[in-house]
Amino acid sequence: MSLSSRPILGMAAVFSGIFLFATASPAAPPNNLAEAIKQSTDRDRRRIPLLVLNAEQTRLSWEDGSIHQRLYELYRGENAKPPLAEVLPIFRRQIISCASVQVIAPLKRISLNPYPGPPEEWARIGRERAARLLFTSLSPGQWAAASSTNGLGLSDLRKQEQKTWFLSLIPEPFILQEMQSVQGGGMTSVTGANNETNRITVSSEQVRVRVIRSMEWWYRRGSQGSYNGYGDSDNAGRQPGQRYWEQVSEGQGQQTAESYRDRLKDAVRVEKPNRLQKGDLTFNSAPLFGKTISLAGAKTLGDLVQ
């Protein structure tokens, strides 16, 4: 939705007369970095060339609510033109002097992590397949532990593959919230002094898996195609007022490490401040070209790249 800058006519009754007055709509903030540059005070008095790439594609993320609020504050007044230096950080950009020009560059840069850690042999399998592989590998003693009240933990597994499968099927992070049984077999969440649900995060090494057997059945009701279902209740055996902890479902915002692509991205991508690296040329000092780069101490191609 775009905002118009045309005046809006309103009517106000003062005693016996009716008067018309004009109110101006608030100015719309820029949609991208290109518009922000045009709507800044630097635009009118700039004498040094400004170099920027993909300014039209540089936009704000809708997840950054506080940043959007800051942008609206800067462009609240009619024909507002705030300093470019105050606008650029909102778009995660900065001005860097480079010889006779100034460059609008990102505040941070994404680079590859040269040391992402040991490879994950079973990283692609996902939680469902990890569960099948784990349970088909259990010994009779491990099955007895998994079906007991105490459940199966990481310390009960002997083979490294079993431990890898166990950790792969546990959501990360593993979040528990405190619940309380109520009259009639229902449940409700327990809140603290700040009126927020009591939650804790548990490491995967602390989680224990218990195998249970339950039964449920469904039958069709009437000719409309609706069904009634019955089965074992998760809240069975608990008394009203009894408190307990249960896992936060993924539908309530819990993220998992099931996606191989996301796990790989987190392992190989490194976000750090955007500054000159070891192999970058410093164009602010003469001579601009023909500089000598020392290769002393470089033993591998990775050393030269860094």
C-alpha positions, -999 to 999 in steps of 0.1 A, spaced: 0 0 0 14 34 -10 8 67 7 -2 97 -13 12 132 -6 -19 150 -18 -37 172 8 -67 157 25 -96 180 31 -114 179 64 -143 198 80 -144 213 114 -175 231 129 -166 261 150 -196 277 167 -220 286 139 -196 285 110 -181 256 91 -145 260 79 -123 239 56 -88 231 65 -61 211 47 -39 185 64 -9 169 46 -5 131 46 28 119 62 55 113 37 61 77 26 95 64 36 117 50 8 111 15 -3 148 7 -12 183 22 -9 180 40 -42 150 60 -30 168 67 3 198 82 -14 175 105 -35 156 116 -4 186 127 17 203 160 24 235 146 10 219 144 -25 217 182 -28 252 191 -16 273 161 -26 306 169 -45 323 135 -43 310 107 -66 291 81 -48 294 44 -60 267 20 -50 256 -14 -65 221 -29 -66 206 0 -47 171 -8 -61 173 -44 -48 185 -34 -13 154 -34 9 145 -39 45 134 -72 59 98 -72 72 111 -91 102 130 -60 114 101 -42 131 123 -18 152 143 -9 121 111 -1 101 100 22 130 133 41 129 129 46 91 93 60 96 106 84 123 133 98 99 107 104 72 78 115 94 77 151 83 66 164 49 94 165 24 118 150 50 153 146 39 174 131 67 212 129 65 223 99 44 246 88 73 216 82 95 197 63 68 224 39 56 227 19 88 190 11 86 197 -6 53 229 -22 68 252 0 47 281 23 54 301 49 35 338 40 28 362 65 12 381 49 -17 406 74 -34 385 100 -52 351 83 -47 330 71 -18 315 37 -18 283 25 -1 292 -9 12 275 -35 34 282 -33 71 290 -70 72 303 -95 47 295 -132 42 326 -154 37 333 -191 37 345 -207 69 378 -224 60 374 -246 91 338 -258 93 346 -288 115 345 -325 108 320 -337 81 286 -352 92 283 -386 76 246 -388 82 237 -351 78 213 -357 49 191 -383 65 167 -362 85 149 -370 118 125 -396 105 151 -417 88 175 -413 118 148 -427 140 143 -458 118 181 -464 116 185 -460 154 157 -483 164 167 -510 140 202 -510 155 192 -513 191 202 -544 211 177 -562 233 191 -544 263 188 -510 246 152 -519 236 145 -526 273 159 -492 282 139 -475 255 106 -491 267 112 -484 304 100 -455 324 135 -439 324 139 -442 286 169 -444 263 197 -417 266 228 -409 247 249 -427 274 231 -460 267 244 -461 231 277 -478 224 283 -473 186 292 -439 172 266 -443 144 239 -448 171 249 -416 188 248 -397 156 214 -410 147 201 -402 182 213 -366 180 199 -363 145 163 -372 156 163 -347 185 150 -312 175 174 -284 180 168 -265 201 148 -288 224 124 -265 243 101 -275 272 72 -255 286 55 -260 319 19 -272 318 -8 -278 345 -37 -303 344 -71 -288 349 -105 -302 358 -121 -323 331 -88 -337 317 -76 -306 300 -44 -287 304 -31 -251 304 3 -235 303 19 -221 334 31 -185 333 56 -167 354 58 -133 371 62 -116 337 31 -133 324 51 -154 299 50 -191 296 76 -209 317 101 -224 292 135 -240 294 159 -252 267 174 -287 271 206 -299 254 203 -329 231 226 -349 254 201 -345 283 171 -358 263 159 -394 268 137 -412 243 109 -435 255 89 -459 233 53 -462 242 23 -480 227 -10 -464 223 -43 -470 205 -67 -447 188 -97 -452 165 -119 -431 142 -154 -437 130 -176 -418 105 -205 -398 118 -235 -390 97 -235 -384 59 -214 -352 60 -181 -370 61 -171 -359 97 -153 -383 120 -151 -389 157 -118 -401 172 -109 -417 205 -76 -428 219 -51 -426 248 -49 -391 263 -15 -375 269 -29 -361 301 -42 -395 314 -34 -403 351 -27 -367 361 -46 -350 388 -61 -315 385 -34 -289 395 -5 -313 388 23 -296 369 46 -312 343 68 -303 314 62 -310 277 80 -303 245 70 -272 225 56 -283 192 72 -271 160 40 -253 151 47 -229 180 79 -216 164 105 -242 174 132 -246 148 148 -279 140 181 -290 126 164 -313 101 172 -294 70 206 -304 56 208 -272 36 203 -250 67 228 -270 87 254 -268 59 248 -230 56 254 -225 93 286 -245 91 303 -229 61 290 -193 62 307 -168 85 292 -133 89 318 -107 101 324 -69 98 331 -57 63 367 -46 63 398 -52 42 411 -88 43 447 -99 41 447 -102 3 428 -70 -5 445 -40 -21 444 -8 -1 434 17 -27 436 47 -4 474 47 -5 497 54 -34 505 38 -58 470 26 -66 483 -2 -88 515 -22 -92 517 -29 -55 538 -57 -42 521 -84 -21 544 -104 1 541 -142 -2 563 -149 28 550 -176 50 524 -189 25 525 -226 22 491 -235 7 467 -219 -18 444 -212 12 471 -190 27 474 -170 -5 437 -165 -7 435 -152 29 
